[in-house]
Amino acid sequence: MSAYLVLKANGHPDSDFVSYLTRKETGSTVKLGLKLAAAVGPSLLTDGEFRSLVMNTRKEMKREKQEKEQKQREPQMEAARAPKNRRKVGPVTVTMEKDAQKKGEEMITQAESS
């Protein structure tokens, strides 16, 4: 319990706590898992409402994870679909001309010659 509180206080996600338990506290985690399975197993086999609650919760967690991943992918997909000469820089979308570098070099050359 103290490890969970320390990790949460330092801003770590729950997955870090699971990683900690599986790497550092393997024996305790296995014992806890076996006790949990002994308590939950018969209920999963006999109680239909409990089984549907567990399965629906699992489906909901999976759906939320997929939505989160999709939100993370959206900016990457937008960048891939955008024309190569358009870039979003902060709140501003910048469109570069195809020969912008050549034009810039020409302007510098003209400025140097005058």
KOLVO-328794 format. One record per residue: residue number from 1; residue in three letters; x, y, z negated of N, C-alpha, C in turn. Coordinates in nm, 3 decimals. Each point is the difference from the previous one (the first is absolute). Example, Ala and Ser with C-alpha at 12.3 -4.5 7.8 and 13.67 -1.06 7.14 Angstrom:
% residues 2
R   num   residu      n.px      n.py      n.pz     ca.px     ca.py     ca.pz      c.px      c.py      c.pz
R     1      Ala     1.319    -0.569    -0.780    -0.089     0.119     0.000     0.090     0.120     0.000
R     2      Ser    -0.035     0.105     0.072     0.082     0.119    -0.006    -0.077     0.109    -0.073
This chain:
% residues 114
R   num   residu      n.px      n.py      n.pz     ca.px     ca.py     ca.pz      c.px      c.py      c.pz
R     1      Met     0.082    -0.119     0.000    -0.082     0.119     0.000     0.087     0.125     0.000
R     2      Ser     0.108    -0.003    -0.077     0.086     0.118    -0.005     0.068     0.025     0.134
R     3      Ala     0.037    -0.107     0.071     0.062     0.017     0.132    -0.096     0.068     0.096
R     4      Tyr    -0.127    -0.039    -0.005    -0.101     0.061     0.086    -0.013     0.149    -0.031
R     5      Leu    -0.006     0.034    -0.127    -0.015     0.141    -0.039     0.121     0.082     0.041
R     6      Val     0.119    -0.055    -0.016     0.122     0.072     0.039     0.003     0.023     0.151
R     7      Leu    -0.031    -0.104     0.077     0.000     0.015     0.145    -0.105     0.099     0.047
R     8      Lys    -0.120    -0.004    -0.059    -0.105     0.094     0.038     0.038     0.143    -0.038
R     9      Ala     0.061     0.018    -0.116     0.040     0.134    -0.044     0.106     0.059     0.092
R    10      Asn     0.081    -0.084     0.062     0.103     0.047     0.092    -0.049     0.007     0.144
R    11      Gly    -0.130    -0.024     0.022    -0.058     0.018     0.133     0.014    -0.119     0.094
R    12      His     0.029    -0.118    -0.052     0.015    -0.117     0.086    -0.138    -0.058     0.032
R    13      Pro    -0.019    -0.058     0.120    -0.128    -0.063     0.033    -0.012    -0.136    -0.070
R    14      Asp    -0.120    -0.057     0.005    -0.024    -0.128    -0.066     0.086    -0.112     0.060
R    15      Ser     0.033     0.012     0.127     0.081    -0.105     0.063     0.139    -0.010    -0.065
R    16      Asp     0.051     0.112    -0.051     0.129    -0.005    -0.071    -0.012    -0.080    -0.129
R    17      Phe    -0.114     0.011    -0.066    -0.021    -0.077    -0.122    -0.005    -0.149     0.031
R    18      Val    -0.068    -0.035     0.107    -0.007    -0.141     0.040     0.140    -0.051     0.035
R    19      Ser     0.076     0.082     0.070     0.137    -0.039     0.034     0.084    -0.020    -0.125
R    20      Tyr    -0.017     0.088    -0.098     0.072    -0.012    -0.126    -0.035    -0.132    -0.070
R    21      Leu    -0.130    -0.031    -0.005    -0.042    -0.123    -0.067     0.054    -0.124     0.070
R    22      Thr     0.000     0.001     0.130     0.044    -0.121     0.071     0.152    -0.016    -0.002
R    23      Arg     0.075     0.110    -0.013     0.146    -0.011     0.000     0.057    -0.013    -0.141
R    24      Lys    -0.049     0.082    -0.092     0.063     0.005    -0.133    -0.069    -0.088    -0.103
R    25      Glu    -0.131    -0.015     0.011    -0.076    -0.075    -0.100    -0.066    -0.122     0.063
R    26      Thr     0.075    -0.078     0.071    -0.055    -0.112     0.076    -0.070    -0.101    -0.090
R    27      Gly     0.064    -0.039    -0.108    -0.059    -0.100    -0.091    -0.130     0.048    -0.060
R    28      Ser    -0.002     0.122    -0.049    -0.122     0.056    -0.059    -0.110     0.013     0.104
R    29      Thr     0.038     0.038     0.120    -0.099     0.017     0.107    -0.062    -0.134     0.038
R    30      Val     0.081    -0.105     0.006    -0.053    -0.133     0.034    -0.094    -0.049    -0.109
R    31      Lys     0.038     0.018    -0.127    -0.086    -0.041    -0.112    -0.133     0.075     0.003
R    32      Leu     0.007     0.131     0.023    -0.121     0.081     0.006    -0.087    -0.042     0.118
R    33      Gly     0.062    -0.028     0.115    -0.075    -0.044     0.117    -0.071    -0.132    -0.023
R    34      Leu     0.067    -0.094    -0.066    -0.062    -0.129    -0.027    -0.116     0.014    -0.097
R    35      Lys     0.016     0.084    -0.102    -0.110     0.022    -0.094    -0.117     0.068     0.068
R    36      Leu     0.030     0.094     0.087    -0.105     0.071     0.074    -0.072    -0.097     0.093
R    37      Ala     0.075    -0.086     0.068    -0.061    -0.096     0.091    -0.089    -0.099    -0.076
R    38      Ala     0.044    -0.039    -0.120    -0.080    -0.093    -0.081    -0.131     0.065    -0.044
R    39      Ala     0.003     0.132    -0.021    -0.121     0.068    -0.044    -0.093     0.033     0.118
R    40      Val     0.057     0.039     0.112    -0.080     0.046     0.114    -0.041    -0.115     0.091
R    41      Gly     0.081    -0.104     0.010    -0.025    -0.111     0.092    -0.137    -0.063    -0.013
R    42      Pro    -0.040    -0.044    -0.119    -0.133    -0.061    -0.012    -0.114     0.096     0.036
R    43      Ser     0.017     0.126    -0.033    -0.103     0.098     0.033    -0.014     0.016     0.151
R    44      Leu     0.113    -0.001     0.071    -0.005     0.010     0.146    -0.072    -0.120     0.062
R    45      Leu     0.017    -0.116    -0.062    -0.062    -0.121     0.056    -0.149    -0.010    -0.031
R    46      Thr    -0.041     0.048    -0.116    -0.139    -0.023    -0.043    -0.091     0.122     0.013
R    47      Asp     0.052     0.119    -0.015    -0.084     0.120    -0.003     0.003     0.069     0.137
R    48      Gly    -0.111    -0.008     0.071    -0.007     0.058     0.134     0.010     0.151     0.000
R    49      Glu    -0.062     0.065    -0.099     0.005     0.146    -0.007     0.142     0.049    -0.026
R    50      Phe     0.069    -0.067    -0.090     0.139     0.039    -0.030     0.088    -0.020     0.123
R    51      Arg    -0.021    -0.111     0.069     0.077    -0.029     0.120    -0.024     0.107     0.107
R    52      Ser    -0.125     0.038     0.021    -0.028     0.103     0.100     0.055     0.135    -0.043
R    53      Leu    -0.001     0.029    -0.130     0.059     0.124    -0.050     0.150     0.004     0.028
R    54      Val     0.068    -0.109    -0.028     0.145    -0.007     0.024     0.030     0.014     0.149
R    55      Met    -0.074    -0.072     0.083     0.025     0.003     0.144    -0.032     0.138     0.059
R    56      Asn    -0.110     0.060    -0.045    -0.035     0.133     0.051     0.101     0.105    -0.044
R    57      Thr     0.051    -0.013    -0.121     0.104     0.092    -0.047     0.126    -0.015     0.083
R    58      Arg     0.035    -0.123     0.032     0.118    -0.026     0.083    -0.019     0.061     0.140
R    59      Lys    -0.118    -0.020     0.058    -0.028     0.056     0.132     0.006     0.152    -0.002
R    60      Glu    -0.055     0.060    -0.107     0.000     0.146    -0.013     0.143     0.053    -0.011
R    61      Met     0.084    -0.067    -0.079     0.139     0.041    -0.014     0.073    -0.011     0.134
R    62      Lys    -0.027    -0.106     0.075     0.064    -0.019     0.130    -0.044     0.109     0.097
R    63      Arg    -0.129     0.034    -0.002    -0.052     0.104     0.089     0.061     0.136    -0.034
R    64      Glu     0.011     0.032    -0.130     0.061     0.126    -0.042     0.146     0.006     0.044
R    65      Lys     0.070    -0.111    -0.011     0.140    -0.004     0.043     0.011     0.025     0.150
R    66      Gln    -0.089    -0.061     0.078     0.002     0.021     0.145    -0.031     0.145     0.035
R    67      Glu    -0.096     0.061    -0.071    -0.033     0.141     0.026     0.119     0.090    -0.033
R    68      Lys     0.068    -0.029    -0.109     0.117     0.078    -0.038     0.110    -0.012     0.105
R    69      Glu     0.023    -0.122     0.047     0.102    -0.021     0.103    -0.038     0.071     0.129
R    70      Gln    -0.130     0.000     0.033    -0.046     0.067     0.121     0.022     0.151    -0.011
R    71      Lys    -0.026     0.057    -0.117     0.022     0.143    -0.020     0.149     0.033     0.015
R    72      Gln     0.086    -0.090    -0.045     0.143     0.023     0.014     0.044    -0.011     0.145
R    73      Arg    -0.066    -0.087     0.077     0.036    -0.021     0.140    -0.052     0.109     0.092
R    74      Glu    -0.108     0.068    -0.037    -0.063     0.099     0.089     0.098     0.107     0.049
R    75      Pro     0.078     0.066    -0.087     0.094     0.100     0.053     0.102    -0.058     0.097
R    76      Gln     0.045    -0.122    -0.026     0.096    -0.064     0.090    -0.064    -0.029     0.135
R    77      Met    -0.125    -0.044    -0.002    -0.069    -0.030     0.126    -0.028     0.128     0.077
R    78      Glu    -0.035     0.109    -0.069    -0.023     0.128     0.066     0.129     0.050     0.066
R    79      Ala     0.110    -0.016    -0.069     0.129     0.044     0.056     0.035    -0.083     0.124
R    80      Ala    -0.033    -0.127    -0.002     0.030    -0.085     0.115    -0.088     0.035     0.119
R    81      Arg    -0.125     0.042    -0.025    -0.092     0.034     0.109     0.023     0.141     0.053
R    82      Ala     0.059     0.086    -0.080     0.019     0.140     0.040     0.097     0.008     0.118
R    83      Pro    -0.020     0.100     0.085     0.097     0.020     0.108     0.139     0.025    -0.058
R    84      Lys     0.100    -0.041     0.075     0.138     0.008    -0.051     0.045     0.144    -0.021
R    85      Asn    -0.064     0.096     0.066     0.043     0.139    -0.014    -0.078     0.075    -0.107
R    86      Arg    -0.087    -0.069    -0.076    -0.075     0.064    -0.108     0.041    -0.061    -0.132
R    87      Arg     0.028     0.084    -0.097     0.036    -0.046    -0.134    -0.073     0.086    -0.102
R    88      Lys    -0.042    -0.063    -0.106    -0.063     0.074    -0.108     0.109     0.030    -0.103
R    89      Val     0.023     0.127    -0.023     0.101     0.044    -0.095    -0.075     0.073    -0.111
R    90      Gly    -0.020    -0.071    -0.112    -0.080     0.058    -0.108    -0.142     0.021     0.050
R    91      Pro    -0.057     0.118    -0.024    -0.136     0.025     0.046    -0.010     0.044     0.146
R    92      Val     0.113     0.015     0.067     0.004     0.054     0.136     0.035    -0.110     0.100
R    93      Thr    -0.071    -0.003     0.113     0.034    -0.091     0.109     0.083     0.076     0.102
R    94      Val     0.119    -0.050     0.029     0.093     0.066     0.090     0.002    -0.078     0.131
R    95      Thr    -0.014     0.071     0.112     0.008    -0.061     0.132     0.125     0.050     0.068
R    96      Met     0.085    -0.092     0.038     0.125     0.037     0.066    -0.016    -0.021     0.149
R    97      Glu     0.057     0.088     0.077     0.000    -0.018     0.144     0.102    -0.107     0.035
R    98      Lys    -0.019    -0.065     0.112     0.089    -0.110     0.037     0.143     0.045     0.019
R    99      Asp     0.021     0.117     0.055     0.135     0.049     0.025     0.040     0.108    -0.100
R   100      Ala    -0.047    -0.011    -0.123     0.025     0.104    -0.099     0.149     0.012    -0.032
R   101      Gln     0.069    -0.113    -0.006     0.142     0.005    -0.033     0.077     0.071     0.111
R   102      Lys    -0.031    -0.030     0.125     0.069     0.067     0.111    -0.028     0.149    -0.002
R   103      Lys    -0.127     0.037    -0.022    -0.035     0.143    -0.004     0.073     0.070    -0.114
R   104      Gly     0.010    -0.069    -0.115     0.071     0.059    -0.113     0.146     0.021     0.031
R   105      Glu     0.063    -0.097     0.065     0.141     0.013     0.037     0.019     0.113     0.101
R   106      Glu    -0.094     0.013     0.094     0.008     0.110     0.097    -0.011     0.135    -0.068
R   107      Met    -0.090     0.010    -0.097    -0.017     0.127    -0.072     0.126     0.036    -0.079
R   108      Ile     0.061    -0.101    -0.059     0.125     0.023    -0.076     0.110     0.045     0.094
R   109      Thr     0.010    -0.066     0.116     0.103     0.036     0.099    -0.022     0.143     0.049
R   110      Gln    -0.125     0.037     0.026    -0.030     0.137     0.044     0.034     0.101    -0.107
R   111      Ala    -0.029    -0.033    -0.125     0.027     0.093    -0.109     0.151     0.019    -0.018
R   112      Glu     0.076    -0.108     0.018     0.145     0.008    -0.014     0.062     0.081     0.112
R   113      Ser    -0.056    -0.011     0.122     0.058     0.071     0.114    -0.033     0.150    -0.002
R   114      Ser    -0.105     0.042    -0.073    -0.031     0.141    -0.001     0.070     0.075    -0.108
